[in-house]
Amino acid sequence: MAKTYYFIGIKGTGMGPLAQILHDQGHVVLGSDIETYTYTQAPLEAAGIEISVLPEDFGEVGTVFDFDKAQNLYTDHLVDTNY
Protein backbone atom coordinates (compact mmCIF):
# COMPACT_ATOMS: atom_id res chain seq x y z
CA MET A 1 0.00 0.00 0.00
CA ALA A 2 1.42 3.37 -1.05
CA LYS A 3 2.05 5.98 1.62
CA THR A 4 2.50 9.73 1.30
CA TYR A 5 5.79 11.30 2.35
CA TYR A 6 6.47 15.03 2.76
CA PHE A 7 10.08 16.21 2.92
CA ILE A 8 11.05 19.63 4.26
CA GLY A 9 14.31 20.45 2.49
CA ILE A 10 13.60 17.98 -0.32
CA LYS A 11 16.31 19.40 -2.60
CA GLY A 12 19.05 18.57 -0.10
CA THR A 13 21.76 16.07 -0.96
CA GLY A 14 20.38 13.67 1.64
CA MET A 15 16.64 14.25 1.35
CA GLY A 16 16.53 14.26 -2.47
CA PRO A 17 17.81 10.69 -2.92
CA LEU A 18 15.53 9.43 -0.13
CA ALA A 19 12.59 11.09 -1.85
CA GLN A 20 13.55 9.47 -5.16
CA ILE A 21 13.86 6.01 -3.60
CA LEU A 22 10.41 6.25 -2.02
CA HIS A 23 8.94 7.59 -5.27
CA ASP A 24 10.53 4.71 -7.22
CA GLN A 25 8.94 2.28 -4.75
CA GLY A 26 5.52 3.65 -5.70
CA HIS A 27 4.88 6.03 -2.82
CA VAL A 28 3.49 9.55 -3.17
CA VAL A 29 6.31 12.00 -2.48
CA LEU A 30 6.16 15.77 -2.18
CA GLY A 31 8.08 18.38 -0.34
CA SER A 32 9.24 21.93 0.03
CA ASP A 33 12.50 23.80 -0.12
CA ILE A 34 13.99 27.20 -0.92
CA GLU A 35 12.82 28.99 -4.06
CA THR A 36 16.31 29.29 -5.60
CA TYR A 37 17.00 26.68 -8.29
CA THR A 38 19.57 24.04 -7.31
CA TYR A 39 21.04 21.27 -9.46
CA THR A 40 19.66 18.67 -7.04
CA GLN A 41 16.06 19.45 -7.99
CA ALA A 42 16.45 18.35 -11.64
CA PRO A 43 16.12 14.59 -10.91
CA LEU A 44 13.16 15.24 -8.61
CA GLU A 45 11.36 17.28 -11.25
CA ALA A 46 12.17 14.68 -13.91
CA ALA A 47 10.51 12.04 -11.70
CA GLY A 48 7.42 14.24 -11.35
CA ILE A 49 7.94 14.93 -7.65
CA GLU A 50 6.16 18.13 -6.60
CA ILE A 51 8.38 20.73 -4.92
CA SER A 52 6.78 23.75 -3.31
CA VAL A 53 8.50 26.79 -1.85
CA LEU A 54 9.10 26.60 1.89
CA PRO A 55 6.54 28.76 3.64
CA GLU A 56 7.98 31.53 5.78
CA ASP A 57 5.58 30.45 8.51
CA PHE A 58 5.77 26.69 8.99
CA GLY A 59 2.25 26.76 10.36
CA GLU A 60 1.17 27.00 6.71
CA VAL A 61 2.46 23.47 6.06
CA GLY A 62 -0.35 22.12 8.22
CA THR A 63 -2.91 23.62 5.85
CA VAL A 64 -1.83 21.26 3.06
CA PHE A 65 -0.62 18.28 5.09
CA ASP A 66 -2.55 16.35 7.74
CA PHE A 67 -0.15 16.13 10.68
CA ASP A 68 -2.67 14.15 12.72
CA LYS A 69 -2.04 11.18 10.43
CA ALA A 70 1.68 11.81 9.99
CA GLN A 71 4.46 9.62 11.29
CA ASN A 72 7.44 11.82 12.04
CA LEU A 73 11.11 10.98 12.11
CA TYR A 74 12.85 12.54 15.10
CA THR A 75 16.26 14.14 14.82
CA ASP A 76 18.18 15.74 17.66
CA HIS A 77 19.75 18.19 15.19
CA LEU A 78 16.67 20.42 15.51
CA VAL A 79 16.17 20.19 19.25
CA ASP A 80 14.01 23.31 19.60
CA THR A 81 11.58 22.23 16.88
CA ASN A 82 11.06 18.55 17.70
CA TYR A 83 8.20 17.45 19.88
N, C-alpha and C positions, 0 to 999 in steps of 0.2 A: 504494500500500500504506500503510495507516494505521500510524502510529508512536505510541508512548506517551511523553508528556511529563509531568514532575513539576516543579512550581514551588515553591520555598521562598519564602514571602512572596507567595503567589498573590493576596491581596487588595489588594496595592499598586496605586497608580495607573498604574504601568508594566507590572507583571506581569499584572494582571487583563485588560486589553485584549489582550495577547499570547496569554494562555490562551484567551480567547474566539475570537480569530482562528483559532488552531489547532483548536479544537473545531469551529468552523463549517466548517473544511476537512475534517472527518471523522476527525480524530485523537483518540486517547484522552488526555484531560487530567485530571490530578489534582494536588493540591498541599496545602500546609500553611501555616498562619499562626497568629497569635495567637488566643486564644479569644474575646476581646471582639468583639462585633458591630460591623461597620463598614458604612457605606452601599455601599461598593464590592463587597461580597460578594453583594448582591441579584441583579445580572445573572448572576453565576456560578452561583448556586443555581438561578435560573430556567432556565438552560441545562442543568442537571443535572450540573454539574461538582462532583465530590466535593472537599470541603475538610476536612482533618483539622487537629487542633490541633498546633502545633509541639511536638515532643518536647523536653523539657528537655535530654536527652542526644541529640545528633544521631547518635550511633551507632545509635539505634533506627530511624532512617530506613532503614538498610541491611537491616533485618529485613523490610521490606515492599517494598523496591525493589532490583532487581538492578543494582548499580553496575558489575559486570563487563561488562554489555552497554550501559551508559549512554554517551552522548556528551555531554560537559560543555562548557558555554560558560564561558570564562575571563573574569574581570574583575579588574582590578588594584585595585578598590575594597576587596577583602577579601584583601589580600596574605597575611596570616597563615594563611588557611584554604584558599588555592588550592594545588593540587599540580601 
